[in-house]
Amino acid sequence: MSQNAPSISPNADSGYALGRTEQEYERLREQARRFEEATQLILRRAGIPDGAHCLDVGSGSGEGMRLLRRFVGPFATVTGMDVDGGLGRASLRKLRDEESGRFEFHELDIEKADRIPGGPYGVVFTRLVLLHLRDASAAVRKMYEAVAPGGLLIVQDFDLRTWETFPAFEDSDLPRDVLMATLRASGKEPLIGPKLPEIFRAAGVPEPDECWRTGGMAFRRDGGIEVGLELLRSTLPAALHLGVVTEERAQRFFSSMEQRMRTDDLLYQVSPTMVGAWVRKAR
Ligand SMILES: C[S@@+](CC[C@H](N)C(=O)[O-])C[C@H]1O[C@@H](n2cnc3c(N)ncnc32)[C@H](O)[C@@H]1O
């Protein structure tokens, strides 16, 4: 099972729980496709106006930027920012090849930057990033400062607690448990989604105008289970480094899961719920 064999990655030291490999970037794109509906819902509810300049903080594969572009039309600029400059620049090239519209990218570590450059923006959006930060409320404060008067701050992040495999077997929820424990052990908050209103308050941002929880189910037949397995593969180097799981336990899980994937047609998961919160800044 060489594809499951983890190698200690430099991310175990930088504090990022996930990998920085092509395989992980493909997983991010697949995950983005699976959560597209959830993101469209919150973007629609927030009422993004045509022509608003947008910023996507922690833009990753650029799929959030692609969605924002659909809302604001071809004449507004959609800017991505990410600490992973290689991924961000590759995603920018892809977006410019595949979509009409104005796209930009800047390499930025939201935790290290005093402020977000290039603002104010009509929309500041971030998805599945706060989960990876040591100080989520400090980042939210900077994001809100970058919102123009009358503009929108829109945040989405997971409630990982809902992520569960059925029919259950011994350690069947290991991917969830390992991700949550790895985040906790590296000083992050794994319950970030449900805590968004509290995080807004700690950041000095007004209470969200609305919050929505959305999520689907993933079946063996639609490849959804594989996305979760990839997430565990991506987390494993950091998890082993931090001692939250042993190699033996992880390999036992992969073997059990592989066996069930072969023998149980109805293997499925309740996906992590996506929690979205948005607030409009006063004029
Ligand atoms: C799970 S991915 C989500 C990517 C994208 N927002 C999406 O929803 O598909 C987390 C992203 O946050 C970025 N990130 C992590 N820490 C960051 C930081 N301190 N500053 C900026 N970006 C960061 C990672 O490089 C990665 O691209």
The ligand as a MOL file (V3000), in Angstrom:
LIG
                    3D

  0  0  0     0  0            999 V3000
M  V30 BEGIN CTAB
M  V30 COUNTS 27 29 0 0 0
M  V30 BEGIN ATOM
M  V30 1 C -8.2380 23.8170 3.0060 0
M  V30 2 S -7.5220 24.9740 1.9410 0 CHG=1
M  V30 3 C -8.9680 25.8700 1.3370 0
M  V30 4 C -8.7170 26.5270 0.0030 0
M  V30 5 C -9.9040 27.3130 -0.5890 0
M  V30 6 N -10.2510 28.4470 0.2380 0
M  V30 7 C -11.0950 26.4220 -0.8150 0
M  V30 8 O -12.0860 26.5650 -0.1000 0
M  V30 9 O -11.0260 25.5620 -1.7140 0 CHG=-1
M  V30 10 C -6.7560 26.1590 3.0170 0
M  V30 11 C -5.9830 27.2170 2.2590 0
M  V30 12 O -5.5720 28.2160 3.2010 0
M  V30 13 C -4.2380 28.5650 2.9300 0
M  V30 14 N -3.6250 29.0980 4.1510 0
M  V30 15 C -3.3020 28.4110 5.2760 0
M  V30 16 N -2.7440 29.2310 6.1770 0
M  V30 17 C -2.7180 30.4740 5.6160 0
M  V30 18 C -2.2360 31.7560 6.0470 0
M  V30 19 N -1.6690 31.9050 7.2450 0
M  V30 20 N -2.3670 32.8120 5.2170 0
M  V30 21 C -2.9410 32.6570 3.9860 0
M  V30 22 N -3.3930 31.4630 3.5160 0
M  V30 23 C -3.2910 30.3910 4.3190 0
M  V30 24 C -3.6120 27.2540 2.4640 0
M  V30 25 O -2.4140 27.4650 1.7610 0
M  V30 26 C -4.7270 26.6760 1.6040 0
M  V30 27 O -4.6520 27.1020 0.2790 0
M  V30 END ATOM
M  V30 BEGIN BOND
M  V30 1 1 1 2
M  V30 2 1 2 3
M  V30 3 1 2 10
M  V30 4 1 3 4
M  V30 5 1 4 5
M  V30 6 1 5 6
M  V30 7 1 5 7
M  V30 8 2 7 8
M  V30 9 1 7 9
M  V30 10 1 10 11
M  V30 11 1 11 12
M  V30 12 1 11 26
M  V30 13 1 12 13
M  V30 14 1 13 14
M  V30 15 1 13 24
M  V30 16 1 14 15
M  V30 17 1 14 23
M  V30 18 2 15 16
M  V30 19 1 16 17
M  V30 20 1 17 18
M  V30 21 2 17 23
M  V30 22 1 18 19
M  V30 23 2 18 20
M  V30 24 1 20 21
M  V30 25 2 21 22
M  V30 26 1 22 23
M  V30 27 1 24 25
M  V30 28 1 24 26
M  V30 29 1 26 27
M  V30 END BOND
M  V30 END CTAB
M  END
